[in-house]
Amino acid sequence: MKTKLVASCVMAAIVGTASMSFGAGFKVSEQGAKAMAMGNAFAAQADDPSALAYNPAGIAFLKGSQFQLGTTTIVVPQTAFDGTTRLSPATSVSEKANRDIFIAPTAYATTTLESMPLSFGLGINSFHPLAKRWDGSSAFRDSIESIAIKPINFQPTVAYRFDDLKLSIAGGFDITYAQVSLQKKAYAVSGNAAAGTPSSTELGALGADATATGYGYNAGLLWKPLDNLSFGFSYRSEIKLKLEGDANFIATTATGTALFGSSAVRTSGATDITLPDAMVFAVAYKPNNQLTLEFDAERTGWSSYKELELKFGAPLAAFNNKPDPKNWEDVWAYHVGAQYAVTPKMDLRAGYSYDTNPAPDSTLSAELPDADRHNFSIGTGFHNDLGSLDLAYMWVHWVDRTVSNAKEVGTFKSDAHLFGASVTYKF
């Protein structure tokens, strides 16, 4: 019985830490306020320094040197759940995640040579930030209490412009450093789950912290066959993260203390995670001098996330080699955006995007109760020869997600609000 209890504790750590370190499908596409206001339909325009995030080939058409600072403030959704969980298998519960604010800053610098059609750029951004907290007394405490992912990506890029063809190409590297943390309760489950009579015994609090650095590459192409028509393509490769860090267990019950002969255990943990690749196809059209329209289709390769496996050091090494299947799928997102030049120095923008989620019902859990999303955005931009100021707001609505699996049976509901601002200086 003691071995089974320890195994249950260890597997709880595996599932929680794995979800924390991967980002659980949360890809933040909002990497510039102008693009965000247009529903992230921007890869065929790519006409400010944030092109480094959307389509790096766009920097070849930027003049002189430009520097942009921006931020996306994310009001993390207060996810609501109604249904039953492993800790409440017979009684329906209503839970709400705590509301948080997460800030993802960006910085971009570009320069184009005067002597030849060659451009250089450096981007600093974050594609997979995440924060979510449930109360320590919630019915999900065996899965998650708090989770945070703080990645930062460095992107050096070079682009070349073929003036006769009105075409540019670009390539660069992605260097991602990530800090992750998790807090949850560990439980041992006994009884007959198949018969609907399982029982759970709290063991203690689990905490995990880990870091990793991964490497990838990016490429882009931008073609402007007509003055009012452009086509864009960009690709960002997978990034493998070899997470290494510490796992901590603090017993909160006598049963938890008896498992290890101590009320506190500290050991190492490691796992390999692959962040997905992404590919964007885009077209932009200007029916007149004031109006710009764009459509982007984006594929994200979440099928790289098939399973999670964490390797522990002593005294938990005996419980390695226990993979947790995820079986996520590649998904598409569709972005539509419009910009209208009210005056030569002021633009109004609006956009919509639809994101499909990669997580099947069988593996969905409270670490990130993802669902298909509708994204509505508006914004404005003010600009002159010296620079620009861009502002954006986006409302994200998750389609109600009803699931029935081993962790929960019920419905998740979520909404989020995003605020973006970017300042660009030209010199």
Secondary structure as UniProt FT lines:
FT   HELIX           2..22
FT   TURN            24..25
FT   HELIX           33..37
FT   TURN            38..40
FT   TURN            43..45
FT   TURN            49..50
FT   HELIX           51..54
FT   HELIX           56..61
FT   STRAND          65..76
FT   STRAND          80..85
FT   TURN            86..87
FT   STRAND          88..96
FT   STRAND          100..112
FT   STRAND          118..125
FT   STRAND          130..133
FT   TURN            136..137
FT   TURN            139..143
FT   STRAND          146..162
FT   TURN            163..166
FT   STRAND          167..192
FT   TURN            193..196
FT   STRAND          197..226
FT   TURN            227..228
FT   STRAND          229..236
FT   STRAND          239..251
FT   HELIX           254..260
FT   STRAND          264..275
FT   STRAND          278..285
FT   STRAND          291..300
FT   HELIX           302..304
FT   STRAND          307..308
FT   STRAND          311..312
FT   TURN            314..315
FT   HELIX           317..319
FT   STRAND          324..325
FT   STRAND          331..343
FT   TURN            344..345
FT   STRAND          346..355
FT   HELIX           361..363
FT   TURN            366..367
FT   STRAND          373..384
FT   TURN            385..386
FT   STRAND          387..404
FT   STRAND          408..426
//
